[in-house]
Every structure is written in structure tokens, then in C-alpha cells.
């Protein structure tokens, strides 16, 4: 520890600390622009110059290491003179257009200019003009003359997002921040640059000129999107959500949020919002009052239960639903006599159900990722499925942790990976088996039975090696199962192999989880005892209750789902939006409030219980989902539906309370006993690889206009390697007819070398591919 | 012949004929004997560094930091790669000595770098050559090929077990890449922008490894120190200023060019060697160490000797030894305008005071020169330079400020005249007569 004195206050700081660190510890404020605690030190703004005893000139606090006995003066004459001098330089070419600047009121430069700027400028020359740049739908770079060249955005790209999308071109005062010639900013974390920009150079395009920061109320919320559960500050004006910002929580999202967390709020005011209950009368949909709609649903459900038995009713919820909604849905469905309830529409293999030792989860805390020595991610479109989880792995790799990927495409992860193994979906189990076998061999123990015929490849061996390093130490190695590993037709085999690998290496096994409540659904027991999320459409039922889901887009096999819905006698959809397909098959549409308009709870991947309140009133006649289900329970005269608040519902699910849910365990009761892997068993024809594109993953993001203009929201294509294209006799850039079972889609063929041979990557979760079948499995491609 | 004159020369001795730069000629002049002896004797590294310390060789790039001391900062026992880097990014206006060393005596630099690498346990070296002297770069590559073919570079040099690989790297002419950490960034393939220090290159240099960076002339002097002995080298100059040094004399002299003289030689002798003042005019001012060093009025300069200490006493810096001579036909406002434009143009734009300040300085000086000056402009310039100096990441901010401060200090009346009368104190016809470009019209 080193002694330091700042403005007469003493502190002890660890070796390697800078004056800025020490000042923050002491609560002494040193003005700064380029310094940011999560970014590398640039020391280029020079605003944090302070006086250090015995130093002949002022030193930058952000970059000067503390030495023992150092005495620092942040407000001495020398320091103030230096700071004011820098402020004058920063302002001479700044347009000083605060009254029309979007950053006005929350601008670091504006704030510090009050303290350090002069009343008038001595600069009488022409000011610099920097041309505006077009960088995509999310970030506005219209007023780049405001830029003070702190390079926070550049460093964010290099260090946090993993892609350097912005850079500083030119030199001297003609330096300017820009993208590589003509490119746009496309990272899934790009919106954070808006927060980082200390001036109004980078601003939010959707929010621009819609409100002043001081008019906005700040309300706390939780992201309803991915499984990280990012903490949000939702800013509200009147009864409208105007924008979403990160709420710092070092254990969860640090100070970042992904672009979909940030910009999905636009969908809250979408014209597609369902604002009144709707029922089908004589084939036409008609708006009705709530009591009429609920009576109708109640009678219809009772009729079906009486005539066909309760088991003829199936309920499917979105994993983005709140814990309370999931709980009430399963409670209601079971009370009606059906065990066909599920919240995992993307899943195909449910054979682990009933064998699980507990609630599947991440296997560790998010904050523990940084301490890992090695990590293996199995089956994930990492960056797009889990932007901030990927960010944590990126930081791990930057610090020397060995991150390996085993997946079905070689997408750019922007992570400096240790080893990478890309195989077709059909070979995924085999490849993981190979890693298990390599680990057993390297460790010198018997190879688990069933793996006799598997031969590990070089990458598999490298992965096993990294997981075995430093074996025995706890919390140092992890295996993460991504969305593909859970959606895969042999998900349980992958799960069992991961457990086997964990047993050999001492690594933890975890599921990253695809949605905000992927853990919460298990906690709420929204799990089938009869038909699961796939079977309920494979074996059509008489009635369907849908919660927050568009089955024609959100299901593993949308073709089958739509067919089942169309033949059924009753489809009740609780939804915030009216979608084209639902208008076709639904008999009742009940408007429920999205996350910003309801209270509820999400349980994130690490099992953290995060409850939130609504930040605005529900739109129109829509009502919180838990209230709708509660009243429906009352109308159906079911017992145990007399809740007064969503907290009561939550406390029924989690009577012990606490920050984390109990019973988290990724174990399986049966091991590998019934598994025999044999190479060559893979299918011979073309296989489909379906990703769920980041901005199609849930009903909210699908309707957020700005997100829909990003490159990530481009139309799905049939992506194949050049060799596969040639094999199929189609040219890149031509229209192809993609067929699966009875369905087909017309798509553009695109050459993509990240797709393994013999595979076609066709995104799921999009209307243009909704006519297709399973996410993984046989597919054919022919010239259109 | 590039070196126009010399007194007791070392680096420029015997550079006659077209092949003087070739390995064979260099060896004939006694080249590589120092390296061979060190390797044959397996001379302890400490002894090599001590010899350099004894010579009081001071860095020839501009700062004049004692080379031996710099070498001793290198963590020799640090495991892993270490680098020696030669800074031949000679971009300072007025300086043109390194290109001649590389053109006429490249092997002295190669030998010097090899000895440095030996003394500091480095196994790789880079010579970063200014991008605007392409033919120098290609010649140095040829010299490297010769040295490699002769087994003087590469694996197991002369059977000693010592490995040293040396590579030439050319820049693209950015002045800032002569700043040592910007130079390292540029070698790494990044934008040439200085790093903040600490950490210094000796602990975190090229690719994050311990690195020593010296000027071309510094490395070129090493073989002479090792063969003549440190003390002999010191005696060739004067106390605390060891050795001879190349001076690039430019401006209003009859024979502009490079001259090698012992440190401590009177300025008047150097001026005489350079053929004296052109047209017999009076010396008005002299920038003794490259454009960033403060200008020294003629009468003070005439009393100086050419060494680090004497020039420092006169209020300037010996710098890289670029002596810019200005006679009485010079308009000092115009001269400063040109210098200020250079620093504004070459500022890397990274840190605020330099990016904004150099531009501001240029604009104000430009305004004064063009008859738009305001009464308080001189105070404004003084204040802006004070706000730049000592507040930047690298020394370019200081380099841009010092000419402004010194020009105004010594020639304030000229600036004041410009502001007041909207024209130059030195009549235009006098300026034209002195410029050399307007001969036909005068």
C-alpha cells in the first residue's frame, strides 16, 4: 500500500493506482473527459492536470502512478491554471451551440465549462467545421464539430465491443472521429458510445430532439430481453417512455447495455400495439370490453375442458414473460386439468425434463467470469445471442483467459479465442464427445463408455487442454451451453457430455439461457407434465393459451405450430401486439402490458431475482399480464387466484425471498449410460442451421423501428460456403427455393465461409422463413 | 561528398569515393573491428556500457541525454524479447545529418546497433527511416544485406553465439514519428501518436517489451567509442560533451551542408567553415539546434561554442545540431509564421493543448504577418504558449511554443512594428535581396 495525500486528505492505495483512483477513493473530484474507469488510459484531454509536489509541471491525474508519500493538489493555483488553460483550448473550436444541442443539460463539457471556462473567448479566428457522418440508424454523428477528441468511443470499440468501428483520422486540428470509409457502426453494443461521449457529438438517433434531459423522470427497470437482466434507467416524459439508459450494476451489466436493451423501447409506442381486447365473432375480429372477452374465454375453456377433457388445452408462454405471469399461467392451466404448459418454444429435445437435479442456470455468478482461467462455450451465436455475456468473456480473453468456442458457425466473436471448433449441427454431439475423450486421455483416466468410436481433433484436444490446466482449483474453468446447445435436437446428450467434461476437468457447467426469464420459467414451474412446447403442436390440441408469444415466429417449428393453431377450436393470445398471423388464427386477443407498463420479476442467468415496477401506465385498455390471468382465474372460479399485487404472486413462488433463487443445479440424474457416439452417423443431405437474429428475438425488438434498420435486422438469406453453393448448383446472389417438410421460402443465396460444409444457415424468427420447419434438420435448396 | 568540412572527424573520416558506404570500404577503415573484438573477448556487458558512459556521448537526436546512462536503464536480465531501435526519422526543419550518415556510412550505424544490442541483451533491432528519403531507405536495406551476408547480423554472429537481427522500417514522413514512442507505435503498425509516459520504453517499449531508442548519429558513434576508448572519445570533444558532432548548417551561408566538428568548437569557426555569411551580410539570428530550439540573436551566438552546455547558457538547445542561419534580410515574423505552420501541421492531434494551441499560434502569427495583427496579440501568444508548454503528452507542444516565445523575446520590436504599421520592419527589397530567389529582379 502507498501513502498519498490529496488536498490535505490522506489515503492508502494499492501499488499501481493512479492519482485519479486515489482521488475517487477520497471523494476528491478531478475534472476529466477522456478518463473512464472501464476504458484504457489515454491521457489526451489533459483536463485532469493536477499539481504534484516536487514535479516541475502539472501531471495528468488519470495517468500518473501514485508514489509513496506523494502530495497532490487538485485546486492549487498551478492546477487550476492548467485546468482552465485546457478548458480554453477545448472550447475554442467547440461550436458552443448548447441551446440546440441534444446533450445540453447532461453534457460534461457544459458542466465543466461552468467551473473552468472563461466568460468570453479570446479566440477570434474561424472555428473548425467537421463534416457530419452517416453511421447507421442508432447513432447520430450529425454535429461532429462538437467532438473534443477524447477517443472514448474509439477505445470502447477496441476494448469493450471488440471491433474498432470508429477511429481518429487525420492529424492536428483536422483530426476527426469517423468510421472506416463508408462503413456504419454495427456492433450490438454500439449505443454505449452515446453514453460515453462527453459532449453532443454522438447522440441517440431515435431520441434526438424529442425531449430535454431535465424534462425526463428517471425510473428503474430491468431489461426484458436477454438472460443477463441488464439494469435499466427508463426515462419518461408524461406517460411516454422517451429513452432507456443503463443503470450501473457492476455485478450484472457493469455500466453497459446492449443496443436492443437501449432501443427496444420504441416498440412500446408501436402502431401495432394491441390496446383493446378482441374476439372473433362470425369469423371477424371485433373489439370488446374486458368483461366480455374474459367471459368468452372462460366459457370457451370450460366447454373444451368438459367436452374434450382438460388435457385438450395447452399453454405456451414466451420466456420473456415475467415470473408472475409464468406462474399464473401454469397454475391456471393445471387447474383446468392440463399438464401441457411450457415456456421454451425454441426447444426441441425435452428428455432432460424430470431428470434435472435442479433449476438450470449459468453455473456461476456473472461477476466470477473475470476470474476464470479457461472457458468453453458450446453452441452459441455468442455476440448476438448474449452481447454483454460475450463482453465479459472478451475481457477475460484480453486478460489472458483461454476462451474456446465449439459451435455450428464460425461467426466473428470479436474475442481473441484460444481454440475454435466449428462443426455442423449433426456433428456437434460428436465434437463435444471428442473434447471429453481428449480430456480423459490427457488426464490419463478411462474414457467414459459410449465414446469408444470418437476421435478428438486438434482443436478438441486444445480445448480439453485449456480446461485441464490448473485442474483442482475451484471456480477457474467453466463450460457454458449457448442457445444452440439448448435448441439442438440432442440437447440432453450435449448436456450430459458437458457434465462428463466438467467431472473430468473440475469445470462448472452452465446454461447461458436465451431470454430474460429462462431461469425464471423453471422457478415458476411453467414446465410440462404432459405435452411439451414442441409436442403440443406436433399433436394438435383443441385449445391454446398463448402468453406474449408469436408462435409463427418464436417456435422451433413454426410451420407445425401455425398448422396446429389453425385447426384448433380456441386460440387465446395474451399479447402486447397484434401480429398478422395471430389475426388469422386467434379467437381472442387480450392486450397485456409489456415490461415498461407492468410490475414483475425476471430471474437472470445467474439466478438473480430482479423485480421491477411499471414505469408508465399501460397503453389503452391493456393490462398487466398477471392481472389478466388473475381475473381469468376468478372468472373461471378457480381457487387461489385472489392476489392483490404482483409481489404477492412472487412471494408465493419465492417464499424465502433473497437475492438469488434456491435450488440452482445443472446436474442430470442419468449420465451417459445410454449414449453411444459413432462417427459417420451424420445425415448425408443438407442440414439447416437456424439462428435467432438478435433483433428478431422477441416481440418488442421486432417492432422497434431503429433496430429494424440495423444490419443485424437484414432479411434472412440462405447462407452457405462457396463449396456448398457449387454443390447445389446455385450462384451466390441468386434467388433460391429453400424447402423443409411441406414448407418453402424464397431466399437470396449468400456465400458465407463461416458456415460449415453441407449446411445452410437460414435464420429463424422471421416472417420470411416462418413457413419452414425445425431449426435444425434436413433442408433442401434449389434454384428458384 | 556529403560532409563539406570537418575537424578531427570520426564518422565522416575517409568517406571518399562512390563505394565508401560499402561493407568492404567500411572494414578497410577499421569498421566492425570493435564488434569483432567485443564478441571475441566476450566482453562483459557492463564494460561496454561503462565505456559508453566514460565517453560522455550525449544523445544526438536532440535531447542530449547521456547514452551510457540510458543503456543502463535497460533491464538486461528481463526474460523475453528486448529491442534496440534506431531513430532515423529525421524530420525537424534544418536537420539533414542522419540521411548522410545512412547514405555514406550506414555500416557504422549497423555496427553501433549490434554493439548496443549486445550490451543490452537485445536480439532484434529496427531502424526507422524517415519516409521522405526513400533512396536512403533502399541503401540501408542494401547495407543490411551486405552485413547479413558477411555474418555480421543474424544467428550466431561470427560464431560467438550472439544473435541479432536488424530490420529497416520506413515511415511516411510524419514529423511526430520522430518522437520515440510515436515511432514505436508506427513500427507496430498503428497511427503514429506518442504514448504517455510513464511507462518509459525501457520498461514498456516496442510490443510492450523493454526497448532502447537512440539517434542514428548516436549509434554511429558507438564503434568509435569502442575502438578508440571512451576517454579518447571524450577528449575529442570537451568536458561533459564527448566526441565530435555533425552540424547541419543551413540558411544564409555560402556553403550550407553538414560539418563534423569537435563539440566545443567556437560557432565562428563553424560559420567560417560554412563559407561565411552570404553576401557578407550581418548575422541577425541563429537557431542552433533545429527549428524547435529557441532562436539566439547573432551577437550572442558569435560568443558561443558548439556544445550542449554553451548553447544552453545562451538560452537555447544544441538539439540535433541543425544550425539555421538568418541574416539581417530576414523578416522574423515571416520566419516564425513558417515555423508555426510546420508545428501546427505536424501536431498529431491527440492531446488538447497541442492540437488546439498550435493551430491558434499559427493563426495569430499568420494574422500579424499579413497586417491583421491586434495590439494584444503578443500577450495572447505569450499566454497561449504558456498554456501549451509542459501540459502535453510529448514535447511537440513545447517545440511549437519555444520558437514563438524566443522570436517574440528577441525581436519584439519587429512584431510590434508589424502590428502597428501592418507591414514589415525589414523592407521588402532587402528581404528579396537576401532570399536568393529574387536575384533576377533586384
Interface residues (C-beta under 8 A of the other chain):
Chain A: X41 X42 X43 X44 X45 X46 X47 X49 X56 X57 X58 X60 X63 X65 X82 X85 X86 X88 X89 X90 X92 X93 X122 X123 X124 X125 X148 X149 X167 X168 X170 X171 X172 X173 X174 X175
Chain B: X174 X176 X191 X196 X198 X344 X345 X346 X347 X348 X349 X350 X351 X352 X353 X355 X356 X357 X358 X359 X360 X363 X364 X367 X374 X380 X383 X386 X387 X390 X391 X392 X393
